[in-house]
């Protein structure tokens, strides 16, 4: 089973698949409790805390911002990202000026925008999805907020740019999809996806494609569709070249993965930086 869904439903289902001994791969759920459901559960993306720590390094070192306001969606995804960002903030000289939270259904952010204007931060660390991030960024820029906005992989969609339009320019995100890659496997996925779909690939497409490749590779190596054999093959996955890079599972079924930063330039995501720090980005092992 490949789960192409958010952390909440993925985490809820993980225990069911574990109980029934069915290999279960989370494509892009970020909550660490997903793989903690048991030894039949694996993840092909980085956990939220890891991405949050990468965000802190990106903000503090690459962007050079020190006074930061946080705006976050109030669910598993947002909470885990913010936890990681706050954990690493001091390490990169970041002062968290204020924190704001909103719900999945929210599209009007007037009170948050007013708070950000009072804060006058150097940068904003924002979590959410393209359908919340687009209106949020648009309303911030319309209100005259010029601080650098650093988002997360939930913004990784052409839909975000289409919604925010000119306001999206200069927004930086952390993600597992590097549009600037020269890796032939990753490049082929990005190019072939756009030819077939008619629109640019995004993080969801890349990580779900990766999860399916991982499943296919494990079935091939197991030489069987026996669940236990496939689980063992998944656990032994090492240095597998996939559409998001090179993948090896640790003892918890998590991966170490460098984290890319993309910036919106001329209406498209382009490479900005790569965060690669084995200590800072170490996934959980238990």
N, C-alpha and C positions, 0 to 999 in steps of 0.2 A: 504494500500500500504506500502510495506517495500522497502526502498531505500538502496541497497547495492552498493553504488557508492561514489565517491569522493565528497568533499564539493561543488565544482563549480556546477556540474549538479544537485546535491541534493538541493542546495540553489535555483537554477533556477526553479526547478520543484515544490518546496514547495508552492509557491504562487498559482500555478495552482490547486493543490489539496485543498488548503485552500479556494480558490474562489468557488470551486465546492462542498465544504462540505464533503470531503472524508478524513477519518483519514489517516495520513501519518507519518510513523516512519522512522527516519534516523538511520541506523544501526551503521555507523562509520564516517559520516561526522562531522567535528570538528568546522565548522564556526558558531559563535553564532547567525548569522542572519537567520539560518535555522529555528529555533523554533520561531523566532520573526515574521515569516510570518503569524502566527495566532494561534488560540486555537485548531485547528485540527492537529497541527504539534508537534511531539515529537521526542526526541533523546535518544537512549540507550547507548551512549558513552559520554565521557567528552569533553567539548569544548577545542579547541587548546590552548587558553590562560591558562586554568587550567593545562593542561599537560605540558605546557612550564614552569609554576611556579613550578610544581613538579620536572621538570628537573633541575631547578636552585637549589632547595633544595638537590637533589640527587648529583649534581656536587659539591656544596659547602660543604655539611655536610658528605655525605657518601663516596664520592671519595676524598674529601679534597683538591680539586683543586681551585685555586684562579685566575690564569691568563687563560682566556678562549677565544678561537677563535670560531666564529660561521660560519658554512657552511650550507646554506639553499636553498631548492628548492623555486623558486620564483612563488608561487601560493597561493591560500587561505590557504591551509594546512600549508605550510611553514611559511607564514607571521603571522598567528595567533599563532603558536608555538613560534616563535621568539619573538613576542610581549609579551607573557607571561613570557618567560625566562628573557627578559630584564627588565620587570617590577619588578621581584623578585630578580634579580642578586645582587644588593647592599645589600639586607637583609642578604645574605649569604656570604658576603665579596668577591664577584666575580668582577674582573676587566675584561671588555670585550676588548680584545686586538685589534680585527679586525673582520669584517663581510664580507662574500663572498656569492654571489648568483649565481644560475645557472638555466637553463631551463629544462623542462620535457624531452626533447629529448637528453640532453647532456649525454655523456658517457666518454668523455675524459676531465680530470680535471687538466691538466698540470700546468696552470697558478695559479689555486687555491692551488695546492700542493706546488708550489714554494713559494707562499705567506705564507702558513702555516709554511714552513721551516724557513722563515725569522722571523715569529712571535715567534717561539719556545714556544708555550703555554703549560700550565700544562695539559689542557684538550681541547677537541674539542666537541662542541655541534652541532650535524649534523641532519638536517631534510631531508626527502626524502622518497623514496619507495625502495623496495628491488632491483629493477632493476637499480636504480641510486646509492643507498647506497653500493651495492656490488662492482661495479667498483671503486667508490670513496674510500672506505676503502682499497681495494687492492692496488690502486695507492699510497695512503698515506703511507702504510706500505712498499711498494717496494722502496719508496723514502727515507726510513729510519726514518719516523716520528713515534715516540714511545709514544706520548701523549695519555692518555686515551681518547677513543672515546665514547661519550654518544649519542646514537641515539634515535629515537622515534618509535611509533607504526608502522609507514610505513616500518620499517626494519623487522617487526615481521613476518617472513616467513622463512621456511626452504630454500627457494630459495635464500635468502640473503646469507646464510651460504654456499650454494652450489656454488654461484658465487664468493664470496670472499675467499672461502676455508680457508687456514691456517690463512690468514689475519683477519678473523672474530673472532678468539680467543681473548677473553678478552673484546670484544665490549659489552657495556651495553646499554639496551634500556628501555624506559618507555612504558608501555602497560597495557591493561586491562585483559590480559590472564596470569594467574599465574600457570605455570606448576608444581609448588611445592605445590599446594593446597591440603588440606586434606578434604575440603568440599565435601561431597559425590555427590552432583548434578554436581558440576564443574568437579570433578574427573571422573565421569561417562561420561561426554561429551568428555573430552580430550581422554580418553581411547577408547570409542566407535568410535569416529571420526577416529582415526588412524587405528582401525581394519577395518572399512568400506572403508576408502579412500585409505589406503595403504601408507600414509605419515602423518607426524605430523600435528595436528591442529595449526592454527595460529589465530591472532587477528581478521582478517576479518571473518573467519569461526565462531569464538566464538561470536562476536558482532551481526552478521547476525542471527545466531541461537537464540541468546537472543531476538532480535527484533521480530522474528517469535513467540517465546514463549510468549512474551508480548502481541502480537496481538491475539493469541489464547486464552490467559487468559481473555483478555478484552471481546472478543466475547462470551466466556462462561459465564462470569459474567453478560453481557448485556442480555443474553438469546435471542439474536436477531442479525440479520445482518443489522439492521437500523443504518445508519451512525452516527446520533446524539447520539444514545444510546451507541454505541461503543466508541465514543469520550469521553462521560462522564465516561465510565468505565475505559478508559485509564487514564484520569486525576485523577481518584481515586486509581490508582495502588499504593500499599504500601507494602513494605517489601516482594516483590515477589522474590523467589529464582530462579535464572536463571543461565545460563552457565558461566556468568562473575561475579557472586556474588549475592548480594541482592539489589534490585532495587526499588526506590520510586521516582515518578516524583514530581518536585516542580511546582509552579504556572506557569512557563514558558514552562513546558514540558521537562525540563532538569533534570539530576540526580546528586546526590552526589555519588562519588565512590572513594574509595582509589585507588591509582595508584601503580601498581607493577613495579619493576625493574627486568629485566632478564639479565643474562650474558651468553655469549657464552663460553661453556666449553666442550672440547672434541667433538666439532662438533654439539652441541645441545644447545638450550636455557635452562637455569636452573635458579631457584630462586636466586635473589641477595638481594633484599630489598623490603620493602613496605613503600610507602609514604602515611601517613594518617594524615592529618591536616585539620580539618573542616573549619578553617579560610582561610588558604592559598588556599585550593582546592574548596572553595565555588563556585558553578556555578552561572551564572547570573540569576536574577529573573525578569528582565524586559528588 
